[in-house]
Amino acid sequence: MSWRPSWNLEPCGTPAAYRRHSRAGEKPCEACRVWRNADSQARRRAKAEAFWRALAEDDYRVSAGMPSREQERAVRTLVALLAEALQAGERSRAA
């Protein structure tokens, strides 16, 4: 008895089937096309929701008197640069 791989193909309307059509250079069937459109739409919607959620969070932070994320990032960068400058000054005095 020789070993043979099992080729259980996923049914149309799944990511694997859509990729199978693409690899074969075929035009996707209706079920795969519908799946791809729904998947793309869901990804776009999730990206937009994340953007608006972050924007609303920043607006809340500013209205609450807290620094925005960009301001926090700038402060962290400045602190890191100051720390490097101080360390470089200490090294030059020691030498």
Backbone bond lengths (Angstrom), bond angles and torsions (degrees), N, CA, C in turn:
res aa  C-N    CA-C-N  psi(-1)  N-CA   C-N-CA  omega(-1)  CA-C   N-CA-C  phi
1 M - - - 1.449 - - 1.520 108.37 -
2 S 1.308 116.92 125.52 1.468 120.55 -179.51 1.523 109.78 -95.81
3 W 1.296 113.92 151.08 1.460 119.62 -179.31 1.517 109.41 -81.38
4 R 1.314 116.06 134.06 1.467 120.90 176.54 1.523 108.10 -133.99
5 P 1.334 116.50 138.16 1.461 118.11 178.36 1.522 110.08 -68.76
6 S 1.309 114.79 149.35 1.457 118.44 176.91 1.526 107.74 -87.67
7 W 1.290 117.00 127.99 1.457 122.41 -178.63 1.514 108.53 -106.84
8 N 1.310 115.06 75.86 1.459 119.56 176.05 1.518 107.83 -88.88
9 L 1.312 115.29 96.51 1.457 119.24 -177.90 1.519 110.24 -75.92
10 E 1.335 114.60 137.77 1.457 119.74 176.47 1.521 108.53 -69.14
11 P 1.321 117.04 146.37 1.461 119.40 -179.81 1.526 110.93 -70.97
12 C 1.310 116.37 159.11 1.461 120.93 178.53 1.530 109.34 -62.26
13 G 1.327 114.11 148.96 1.458 119.77 -177.01 1.513 111.78 96.47
14 T 1.344 117.71 13.81 1.461 122.50 178.90 1.531 108.21 -124.69
15 P 1.337 117.30 162.41 1.473 119.16 178.75 1.527 112.78 -57.93
16 A 1.318 116.88 -41.41 1.467 120.38 -178.32 1.527 111.23 -63.73
17 A 1.306 116.60 -40.23 1.464 119.52 -179.83 1.523 110.96 -68.58
18 Y 1.328 117.02 -38.26 1.466 119.67 177.84 1.525 110.28 -62.39
19 R 1.352 116.48 -44.24 1.468 120.15 177.75 1.524 110.86 -63.91
20 R 1.321 117.06 -35.68 1.467 120.70 178.76 1.524 110.05 -61.84
21 H 1.345 116.78 -44.09 1.465 120.15 176.99 1.532 110.16 -60.97
22 S 1.343 116.58 -43.95 1.464 120.66 -177.79 1.523 111.34 -63.39
23 R 1.331 116.54 -45.12 1.475 119.79 -179.41 1.524 111.49 -62.55
24 A 1.327 115.89 -34.69 1.466 119.93 -178.72 1.524 111.73 -80.32
25 G 1.347 116.81 -5.34 1.461 119.90 -179.90 1.516 112.71 75.19
26 E 1.326 116.34 19.68 1.461 121.41 -178.25 1.525 110.81 -92.55
27 K 1.300 114.35 159.00 1.454 119.56 170.60 1.531 106.13 -77.91
28 P 1.363 118.82 131.44 1.468 119.94 -177.49 1.528 111.63 -61.52
29 C 1.314 115.28 145.92 1.463 120.19 177.24 1.536 108.91 -70.91
30 E 1.300 116.82 171.78 1.465 121.58 -176.53 1.541 111.79 -59.45
31 A 1.332 117.33 -43.44 1.468 120.56 -178.36 1.530 110.69 -64.02
32 C 1.320 117.24 -42.25 1.461 120.68 -179.78 1.525 110.86 -69.87
33 R 1.327 116.76 -37.74 1.465 120.84 178.26 1.523 110.32 -64.14
34 V 1.330 117.37 -42.25 1.466 121.46 178.47 1.525 110.02 -63.72
35 W 1.342 117.35 -42.77 1.461 120.12 178.50 1.519 110.48 -60.83
36 R 1.347 117.03 -46.37 1.474 121.11 -177.66 1.527 110.91 -62.05
37 N 1.329 117.32 -43.12 1.463 120.46 179.29 1.530 110.69 -62.93
38 A 1.323 117.38 -43.57 1.463 120.86 179.95 1.529 110.53 -65.12
39 D 1.334 116.80 -40.36 1.455 120.81 179.53 1.528 110.96 -64.97
40 S 1.328 117.27 -44.94 1.460 121.33 178.98 1.521 110.75 -62.09
41 Q 1.314 115.88 -42.43 1.459 120.69 179.61 1.528 110.75 -63.27
42 A 1.314 117.50 -42.28 1.463 121.13 179.53 1.527 110.88 -64.66
43 R 1.335 116.63 -40.06 1.468 119.75 178.66 1.527 111.11 -64.95
44 R 1.330 117.02 -43.86 1.466 120.17 178.41 1.526 110.79 -62.48
45 R 1.326 116.22 -42.31 1.465 120.65 -179.71 1.535 110.80 -63.38
46 A 1.337 117.03 -42.73 1.465 120.75 179.70 1.523 110.86 -64.66
47 K 1.325 117.06 -39.87 1.465 120.99 179.18 1.524 110.44 -64.68
48 A 1.331 117.17 -43.20 1.463 121.32 179.00 1.526 110.74 -65.13
49 E 1.323 117.32 -42.24 1.465 120.46 179.25 1.523 111.01 -62.99
50 A 1.322 117.20 -39.95 1.462 120.36 178.75 1.527 110.37 -64.79
51 F 1.336 116.44 -40.13 1.464 120.27 178.34 1.518 110.62 -61.61
52 W 1.332 117.23 -49.86 1.464 120.82 -177.65 1.525 111.47 -67.08
53 R 1.338 117.35 -33.89 1.455 120.72 177.76 1.540 110.10 -64.96
54 A 1.341 116.79 -43.68 1.465 120.63 179.29 1.519 110.60 -66.07
55 L 1.327 116.78 -39.37 1.463 120.49 178.75 1.524 110.57 -63.91
56 A 1.322 116.57 -43.71 1.467 120.28 179.25 1.524 110.62 -65.03
57 E 1.333 117.11 -37.96 1.460 120.23 178.92 1.523 110.54 -64.58
58 D 1.324 117.09 -42.15 1.466 120.31 177.68 1.521 110.89 -64.31
59 D 1.338 117.42 -40.45 1.466 120.41 177.74 1.524 110.11 -61.74
60 Y 1.326 116.45 -41.41 1.468 120.30 179.04 1.527 110.21 -63.66
61 R 1.336 116.29 -44.15 1.456 120.30 -178.46 1.523 110.59 -60.94
62 V 1.334 117.44 -42.47 1.461 121.12 -179.20 1.525 110.00 -67.57
63 S 1.343 117.22 -43.45 1.465 120.01 -179.25 1.528 111.25 -67.66
64 A 1.323 118.09 -25.16 1.463 121.54 179.14 1.528 111.49 -87.13
65 G 1.337 116.47 3.02 1.463 119.81 179.11 1.515 113.58 82.68
66 M 1.317 117.40 10.99 1.456 121.34 179.09 1.528 108.71 -94.48
67 P 1.329 117.97 150.93 1.462 118.85 178.59 1.531 111.30 -68.52
68 S 1.334 115.75 150.78 1.466 119.64 178.02 1.535 109.11 -74.22
69 R 1.298 116.52 171.70 1.469 120.04 -179.60 1.523 110.92 -63.86
70 E 1.342 116.24 -38.17 1.466 119.37 179.82 1.528 110.37 -64.53
71 Q 1.333 116.75 -39.37 1.458 120.31 178.45 1.532 110.51 -66.16
72 E 1.325 116.97 -42.10 1.463 119.77 177.49 1.518 111.31 -61.15
73 R 1.344 116.11 -42.36 1.457 120.94 179.04 1.528 110.94 -62.66
74 A 1.336 117.08 -41.49 1.465 121.15 179.44 1.522 110.66 -64.66
75 V 1.320 117.69 -41.59 1.465 121.22 179.41 1.525 110.10 -64.40
76 R 1.338 117.25 -43.65 1.470 120.19 178.94 1.528 111.00 -61.07
77 T 1.342 116.31 -40.80 1.461 120.56 179.27 1.523 110.62 -63.95
78 L 1.327 117.03 -44.80 1.466 120.66 179.26 1.529 111.65 -62.70
79 V 1.320 116.93 -41.73 1.459 120.51 178.95 1.526 110.36 -62.56
80 A 1.325 116.78 -41.79 1.464 120.09 179.10 1.524 110.76 -64.67
81 L 1.328 117.98 -41.24 1.463 121.05 178.83 1.524 111.32 -65.72
82 L 1.322 117.00 -40.68 1.461 120.17 177.55 1.520 111.39 -63.76
83 A 1.319 116.79 -41.31 1.467 120.65 179.02 1.526 110.26 -62.46
84 E 1.333 117.53 -42.04 1.469 120.70 178.09 1.516 110.72 -63.84
85 A 1.338 116.92 -41.62 1.462 120.27 -179.83 1.525 110.61 -64.62
86 L 1.317 117.08 -42.01 1.472 119.88 178.69 1.518 111.46 -63.78
87 Q 1.330 116.91 -42.05 1.463 120.29 178.99 1.526 110.49 -64.76
88 A 1.328 117.05 -39.16 1.464 120.28 179.38 1.526 109.82 -66.24
89 G 1.343 116.87 -38.51 1.475 120.11 177.77 1.520 111.34 -65.60
90 E 1.305 118.56 -40.13 1.474 122.36 178.96 1.514 110.61 -66.01
91 R 1.321 116.30 -38.64 1.468 120.06 178.58 1.528 111.45 -65.97
92 S 1.343 115.55 -39.22 1.472 118.01 -178.25 1.536 110.32 -71.13
93 R 1.337 118.42 -32.13 1.462 120.62 177.44 1.521 110.66 -70.88
94 A 1.326 115.86 -35.00 1.467 120.04 -178.61 1.535 111.31 -71.15
95 A 1.306 116.77 -28.15 1.469 119.92 -176.13 1.488 113.72 -81.55
